[in-house]
Amino acid sequence: MKLTIKGISLFVLFFFSSIGTLFSQNLQIADYLSAPYCSQVIKSTDGSRIAWLSEQKGTRTIYVGVAPNFEAREVFSSDGDDGQVIGNMQFAKDNTQLFFVHGSGHNKEGVSANPASFVDYPIQQLKSIDLGTVEVTLLGKYSNYLLSHDGQHIFVPSASDLYKINIKDRIATKIITMRGTFSDLKLSKDNQKILFTSNRGDHSYIGIYEIGEKSIQWLSPGVDRDHIPEWSPDESKIAFIRAPGTKKGELRNIMGGIPFQIMVHDLLTKETKVIWKSPSDDGGFAQYYFSNPLNWSTSNKIWFYSEHEGWMNIYTMNPDGSQLESVIKGKCEVEQSIEVMSGDAIIFSTNCGDIDRRDIYQYNFSTKQTNALTDGDAIETHPVMLKDGQLIYRQGGTNYPTRITKLYNQQETIIFPKQIPASFPSSQHVIPKQVIFTAADGTKVHGQLFTKDQSGSKPGILFMHGGPIRQMLLGYHYSSYYAFAYAMNQYLAQQGYAVISVNFRAGIGYGKDFRRAEKQGPRGASEYADIVAAAKYLQDLPYVNADRIGLWGGSYGGFLTAMGLARNSDIFKAGVDLHGVHDWNWRATDFSPGGSWGIDKSLMNLAYKSSPVSDLSKWTSPVLFIHGDDDRNVMYGQTVDLVQRLRERNVEHELLVFPDEVHGFYRFDSWLRTYEAAARFFDRHLK
């Protein structure tokens, strides 16, 4: 048979379309999780090299790259998918060693996580790598440390004690015992003075200890919470943040705010002055969410985070409090930041250019000018600027997980990974679409829509992030927990679902009022209205089957999943609940006082009514619960309790339990089994 050119075109189109359909049908969630995910990029003191962590199928590997090309050199790798995390990496000043902490912190019982259930129980350890021989040395059972500027010692806080450890012979000497616990350690340039916060419950002090002296010097002690101290460039002054002390019966509320002041103490005159005061309760979140909430630049500028103009921003000023300036203008927010090595500018990630993405910007102290260094569809975060002007950052795209990228002379270069595994289906990713819808009370809500096409009658799925102080983005997330969730949503879209990831109120990215929305969580669960609005948005799409809507999420997203099934099984026909909070009242009494949401006795009744367990009479839809029983964020008992209640009501449910696993699973196998079980569950109940 002789084909015309048009016939050949139609044949070729049909052939490749069929191959693409077959390929997508054969894809597994394991394929979407097969690429390396990079995090924790750091630089050496002289800016000549970088290090980063790569995670691939559970194996955690530390790489080092040297300027100018930063070719990846492996210096440490874990024993497969062992669930032992790596963090707090730091180069020695002479670049001969790299220090890191291996293993997790303690739970309430005082033991590290052991998600692989090893009989030889793992512990958290401080280690060093000889960058010449890549030999690894165990320095001790330490979780936090401060490296001396000369690279000869490390200072390790342990509750009320501070130790000085000789790196060469590993001999530890106790140099301070005090009341309270240590945090915010900073060392003077001559390695002789230690600046720190002494935490004492309802108040805290700023202290300085000069090695060899018999006592600690306290800076303007009072009845407040003084913390986050910073040396001035010449070390003659100290800046710190002062927040009110805790009143009797006052409970921590992570969704609230506190007033704060920027203080400067003169070490010569002993005078302490307030150089800036927040207009209202604009602090709290600004101090605990960031690793560097207060800074004193080498060019003698103080800069700090605040929400006092309604959006998370960085502000700069002179040491006397004059010439206050914001680094960005408009309704957008700033996240990670760092001072450039010259000291004349800071670089930071922001959503100013695109509210649902991240770019890298630079602010110059002298010109007071802000300019974008990156733009486009990628998610760029955690900038590191080297001395020669090379910018290193983490970058995630719509179809590739977070990688390490360099920008130099306006030329972008991928440092790692150079190649993505053939198993990773880059070409099979859909491009998520920004959608905005309105809740019943008028709140505008952003989401990301994942759909392979707009044909047929697809089942729909909602995804809700945790936190709730998070924001899902239009690409692979800079948090591994949500990068995996993004991959799962991509997989579900390829399997024929229409998926919306919902950035409900209480999350970040859209201003203080959105994050601190009224009646949220245990005070009325107002954010649940956003979930219903997202479901109705899905149901109104012409290619979505309105009677086949499911939902899933972890932590706070698990709470909202359970809320959907308890309140609206008429809308939500199936749900997957990962380690969700189901009873705010119980969290406030057993997890911690007030549950970190400030739930006092007057709120107990409302907190209970704002919980899924308060009324299960309308819960008829099937649910899959997934939880690890060493969860340090949400009590495992929250799932134990709700399952018993659903059993009494004969509600269909399934369980996937991980003994010894934590909240944000440390093992790749846990994530893989979770997503495989979730996909099968949705296929059974929604297709």
N, C-alpha and C positions, 0 to 999 in steps of 0.2 A: 504494500500500500504506500502510495506516495503522499507525504504530508506537505501541506503548505507551510509557509513561514509562520502564519498565524496559528496553524495547528501545532507546530513544534513549540511555539511559545506557550500555548495552553497546556500542552503535554508536560513541558518542563516545569511550568508553574504548579501543575497538579502533582507531579512527582515530588518536587521539593516540599510542597505543602504536606504531602502524605508522610514524607520522611520526618518533617518537623513535628507533626502530630504524634507519630510513633515514638519519636525521641522523648517528647514531653510526657507521654504516657508511661514510659519506662523509667523516668527520673525518680529517684528516691530522695527523701529528706537528707540522707547521709551525703548525697552529692552537693547539696546546698551548704552543708557544713564542712566541706572538705578542704577549703582554702585556709591558708594561715591568717590569723588575726593578730595585729600588732598593737602594742600598748607600751606605756611607761618609758617613752623616749627621754633620755637625759643627755647632758653634755658634760665634758670634762671642764675643769676649772679654766684651762687656757683656751678652750673652744676649739681644740684640734681634733676631737673625736666625739663620737656619740655611742650610746648603748641603747638597746631596746629589747623588749620581750616579745617573742612570737609564740602563739599557741596554735597548734594544729593537731586535731583529733586527740586532744588531751595532753599531748607532749608539750611541755613548756621549755623554750630554748632562749638563752640570752645570747645576743649578737653584739659585736662591737665593730664600728666602722671608723676609719681614719681619713681625715681630709686629704685631698680634695674630693675624692670619688666615693668614699665611705663604703667600699666593698664589704659585704657582710662576712664576718668571721665568727663562727660559733665558738663560744668559750664555756658554755655550760648547757646541759640538757637534762631534763628530768627522766625518771625511770618510767617512761611511757605515761599512760593515763593514771597516774598515782594520786591525783587529787591534792597534791601539795603545792600551794600557791607560792609565788615568788614576788617580792616587793622591796621597796625602799632601797633601790640601787644607787650607788654613789661611787664615782671615781676617786682614787687617791690623788693627791695634788700632783705627784710626779708621774701619774698615769701608769704606774707599774701594777696597780691592783684595782679590782672592782669589788666593792662590798655589796652584799644583798642579804635580805632576810628570807629564809626558806621555811615554809610551813605557816599554818594559820595561828591566829591568836586563840585565847582560851574562851570557853563557854562559861556559864555560871558555875559549873562544877569544877572549873579550873583546868580543863584539858583541851588540847588542840583538836582540830577536826581530823577525822580518820575515815573519809568517805569510801575508801577502798576496803575498809574493815581489816587492815593488816593486824596480825597478832603481835608483831613487833611494833608497838604503838608509836606513831610519829610524834615529834615535838618540834616546836618552833625554834629555829637556830639562826644565829648570825654567822655568815660565811664570807670568805674572801677568795677571789680568783687571782692567781698570778697570771698577768696578761702576757707574760713571755712563755711560760710552760703550760698554762691553763690548769695548773694544779689547784685544787680546791682545799682550803684550810677551814676547819671548824673553829670559830672563835668563842662560842659559848651559847647558852640558852637565853639569848636576848631578843627582844622584839623591837626595840627602838635604840637608836644610837646617834651620837654626834661625833663627826670626824674632826680631829684637830687640823688646823691649817697647815701644819708641818708634816702631817701624815704619819706621825709617830704613835699617836694615841687615839682611842675612842672613849667617849664619855657615855655611860649607859645609866639611865634612870631606872630604878626598880622601887616602885611605891614611894616610900619616904627616904630612900637611900640613893646616892649618886656615886657611881664607881668610875674610876679612871683605869683604863686597861691598856697596857703596853702591847702594841700589835705584834712586835717581834717575838717576845717571850710569852705573851698571853697572860701575864700576871695582872690580876685585878686588885686594885686598892680602893677601899671605900674612902671618899673624901668629904662627903656630907651625909649627916642624918638630921632630918628636921621633921616637924609636924607637917601634915599635908602630903600631897603627891606632886611630882615634878611634871611640867610640860613646857613647851615653847623654848627649849634650850637654844641659846645663841652664844658663840664664843668670840672673845675679842681677838684682834688681829695678832697679838703677841701670845695667844693661847693661855693667858694667865687669868683672865676674868670670865666667869660664866654668868650669863644673864638668863633668867628663868622665871616661870610662873609657879607659885606655890598655891595649889588648889586646896581649899579648906571648907568644902561644902557650900555654905551659904555666902561665902566671900572668898576672895583670893588676893594674893599680894605679888608684886614684882620684886624679885631679889637679885642681888649681885653678890657673887662670892669670888674673892681673889684667892687663888690657890696658895695655901700656906698660912692664910690668916685663920684666926680662931673663931670668927663669927661672920654672919651674913649681914649685908647691908640691905635694908628694906627701903623702897622708894615710895614715900608718901602713903604709908599704910592707912587704911580706913575701914569702912563698912561696906565697900562695894566689891565688885568682881573686876579686878584689874588683870588684864591678860594680853597676850600677843605683843610682847615688847620687841622693839627694834633699835639697834644702835644707829646713831648719826654717823655720817662718813668719817668724822674725826674722833668718834667715840667719846665726845664730851657730853653728849645728851642721850636721853632715851625717850623714844615715843612709845606709847602704849594705848590700849583701848580700855575705857572704864565704862562698865555697865552697872546698874543698881544691884545691890546684894539681894538675896532671896528672902522674901518675907515669910513669916510663919505660915505653913500650910500651902505656900505657893508651889504649883506644880509646873513642870516643863511642858510647853506646848510648841511643838515644832512648826505649827502653822500660824503661830502668833508673831509678835514682834516686841522689841524692847528698845528704849532710848539708849543712846550711847554717846560717849565723848571721845575725842582724840586729845590725849594728854602729852605734854613734853616735860620731862624732868631734867634739870640742869645739874650735872654731877658736881660742878664746882660750887655753885651757889646754894645747892640743895633745894631750889625752888621748883615747884611743879605748877604748870599753867594749863588751863583749858584753851586749846587753840581752835577747836571746832566742836560744835554741839549739834546733834541731830534735831531737826524741828519736832519730830514725833517719835513713835516707836518704829524706827526705820532700820533697826539692827536685829541681831539674832541670827536670822538666815544668812545675812551678809557676812557674818563672822565664822559660821561653822561650815558653810557649803564650799568655801574656797580654801586652798592650801596656803595662800598668802594674802589674807584680808587687809593687812597694814604693811606698808613698805616705806623705807627711807632710801631714796636713790643716791648713787654716788655723785650725782650732779646737784645734790642737796634739795631735792623735792620730796615731799611726803605725798604718797598716793594710797587710796583706800577704796573699798567697796561700800556702796550705800544704795538704798532704795528711796531716799527722801524726796525724789522728784517723780516717783511712781514706777520707775523701771530700774532694774539692776544696772548700775553704772559704776565706772571708776572715776574718782575725783582726785585732782592734784592741787597742791597748794604749797606755799612757802612754809618754812618751819615755824613762823610766827602766826600762821593761819590766814595770811593775806593771799589774794589772787587765787581764789578757789575757781577751778575750771573742771568741767566734765569732758571726758575724752570722746564721747559721742553725743550727737543730738538726735532727737526724735524718739519715736515709740519703738524702741528695740533694746536689747540687753547684751551685757558683756559676760563672758565666762572666764576661761583660763587666761592668765596673763603672765608676762615675764619682762624684766628689764633687759634691754640690749646691753652688750658688754661695754660699750662706750659710755653708758649711763645717761645719754641724752634723750632717750626715748623708751617707750614701752610698746610691746606688741601683744595682741590679745585676740581671742576668738569672739565672734559676735554674730547675731542674726540680723544686723542692720540692713544688709543688702538683700536678705531674703529671710522672712520671718520663720520659715520652716526648714532652714538650712544653717550652716555655719561657714563663715569666711574669716580670714586673718587680716586684721587691720593694724596700723601703726600710728601712735600719737607721739609727736615731738614736743618735748618740754619747753624749748625756747621759742619755737614758732607757733606753738599751740595749734598746729595743723594735724588733722587726722586723714589718713588715706588708706584705701584698700590695697592690700598686697595680693590677695587672691579673690577670684569670683568664679561664677559658673555653677554647674549642677552638683559639684562634689561637696562633701562635709569635711571641712578643714578645722582642726582643733589642736590644742596643746603645742603651741609654737615654741621653737628654740632658735634663737639667733646667735650665730657664731661670730667671732671677731672679724672675719673677712667679709661679712655681709651675707653669708650663706644662711638661708632660712630653712629650717627643718621643721616638719609638722606631720601630724597624723592625718590621713586622708581616706575617706570612704566614699564610694560612688553608688550609683543606683544598681550597678551589677558587679561590684567587687567589694570585699570586706576591707576594713581599715588597714592601710599600708603606711610605710614610711616614705615620705617624699621630700625632695629638695627643690627650692626655688633660688636661682642665682642668675643675675643679669636678665631677669624676666624669662628665663628658660626653666621649665619644670622637668625634673628627672626623678624617676622612680628608683629609690634605693633598695627597698625590699618589700615584697618578693619580686624578683625580676620576672618570674613566670608564675602563673596560677596553675594548679594541677588540671590536667585534661578532664578529670572527673567533674570539675566545678562548672556548672552550666551558665556561664556568663551570658551567652546569647539567648538563653531561655528566660532571662529575667524580664519582667514587665517594668515599665517606667511608672512609678506611683504618681498619682495625680492629686494635687492639693484640692480639697473640698472644704467648704465652709457652710455650716448649717446653723439654725437657730433653735435653741431649746424653748420650752414652753414659757419660761419666764423672761425671754428676750436675750439670753446670753448667747453671744456668737462663739461657735466652737469650730476649731480647725481639726481636720483629719487627713489621712492619706488613703486614697482609694487604689486598691490593687485588683485589676481584672485583666484577663488575657484578651478578651474581646467583648463585644456588646451584643452577643447573639444568644439565642436560646432562652431558657428559664433557669438561671443559675441559683443554687442555694447561696445565702449570704452569711457572712461571719463578721462579728465585731471583735477587735482586739483592744484591750485596755492595759496601759502600762502600769507599773507599780510606783512606789514612792510615798505619796503621789507627786513629789517634787521632781518630775521628769518631763521630757518632751520628746515624742517620737518625731522623726525627721523624714525628709524625702530622699532617703538613701541609707546605707549601712551606718548604724549608730556607733558613736565613740565609746559606748559601754558594751562590753561583750554580752551581757545579759540581753540587751535590746538589739544588738547585732544578730544574735541567734533568733530573737523574735521576728526581726525583719526578714530573715531567711525563711522562717516558717510561714510567714504571710506570703512571701513570694512563691513558696512551694504550693500553698493552698490555692493561690491564683492559677498556677499551672495545672492544678488538678480540677479546675472548673468552678471554683468558688469566686464570688465577689467579696472582697475583704475591705473593711474600713478599720484603720487604726485610729482611735479616738484620743485626741488631746483634750480631755475633759478639764473643767475648772479644778483648781488646786494644783495644777502643773505649772511649770516654769515656761518662760519664753514670751509671755503675753502681758507682762506687767504685774505689779504688786497686787492690784485689786483682783485680778484673775486668780493669782496664786492664793490670796487670802479671802477668797469668796465667802460670803456669809452662809451660815448654816451648813457648812460642809462636814463630811465625815461623821463623827459622833454627835454633832450638833444639828443633825437633820438630813444628812446625806443628800444635800442639794445637787451634787455632781451627778447623781443618778439620773436626773432629768436630761443630762447631756447624752447619756447612753440610750435612753428612749428616743431622743431626737435623732441620733445616729441610726438607730434601727429603722425609724420611719423614713429617713433619707434613703436607706438601702431598699426598703420596701417599695418606694416610689420609682426606683429605676426600672425602666421597661423590660430589661433583660434579667431581672431578679425575681425569683419565686418568693412572694411575700409570706408564704406559709412555711418557708424553710430557712429560718434565721437562727443562727447559733452565736455563741460568744465564748471568748476565752481570755485569760489573763493571769498574771502572777502577782502575789502579794496584794497590793491595793487593787490590782486588776482582778485578783481572785475574789476579793471582797465584792467588787462590782459584778463579777460573774454570778456569785451566789445571790446578790441582790436581784439581778435580772430574773433568775430562775424562781426565787421566792415571791417576787412581786408580779412578774409578768411571764409566767409560763405560756400564756396565750400568745405572746410575741416570740419568746425565745424557746426553741424546741429542743435544744441540747446545749450543754455547757461544759467546758474544761476549766477546772478551778485549781490553779497551782498555789499552794501554801498561802491561802487567803485568810484574812481576818473575818470571823463570822459573828463575833460577839464583842462589841466595844466595851461593854460593862466588865466582862471577864478580863479583857486585856488590861483594863485600868486597875484591877485588884491583884492580878497574879503575874502579869508580865513585868510591869514596873509601876510605881506610884503614878497614877494618872495616865499610864499607857503611853507617855510622851505626847499626848494630845491634851493635857491639862484637864482630864476628866475628874472633877471632884464630886463629892457626894450630891451636890445640887444638880449635877448633870447626869447622874447614873441612870435615871429613868429614861431621859431623852436618848442617851447613848444606846441603851438596850433597844429602844424603839427604832433607832437608826441602823440596826443590825439585821442581817438576814435571819437569824434565829428567832427574832421577835414574833414572826408570823409565818409559819410554814404551811398554812392551810391551802394556799393556792399553788404550792410547788408540786408540779406533776411531771415536769420534763426530766429526762435522764441527765445524769451528771457524772463526770470522771474527775475524781479527786487525785491530786499528785502532791506528795509531800515527803520531805526528808526529816527524820526524827531527831536530828541534831540542829534543827533550825534555831538560829540565834536572833532572828528578827520577828518571827511570828511563831507562837507556841504551837508545837505539833498537836497539842491537845485541842486546838481550835478545830482541826479536822476530825480528830477522834470524837469530839463531842457532837459535831454536826452529823456525822455518819450515823451515830446511834439514834439521833432524833429522826433521821430520814428512814432508817430501818423500821422504826416504830410506825411510820406512816406508809410503809411499803413503797417508797419512792425508789425508782430504778437508779442504781448507782454502781460505779466501778471504782476500783482503787489501784493506784500504782504507788508503792511505798519504797523509799530508799533508806534502809537502815544506815545510820551514821553520816548521812549526807546533810549538808547545811542548806541555808535559804537559797542563795544564788549558786546552784550546784557547782561543785569544784571539779567534778569528773565529766568528761565528754560523753562517756557512756550513759550517764544519767540524762543529759540533754537529748541524746539520740533516742533513747528509749521513751522519754517523755513525748517527743514530737511524733515518733512513730505511733505511739498509743493514741495520741490526740487525733492524728489524721485518720486512723482506722475508726475511732469513735465517731468522728463527724461523718465519715462515709456511711457508717451503718445507720445513723439517725437523721441525716439531712439529705442524703441522695436517694 
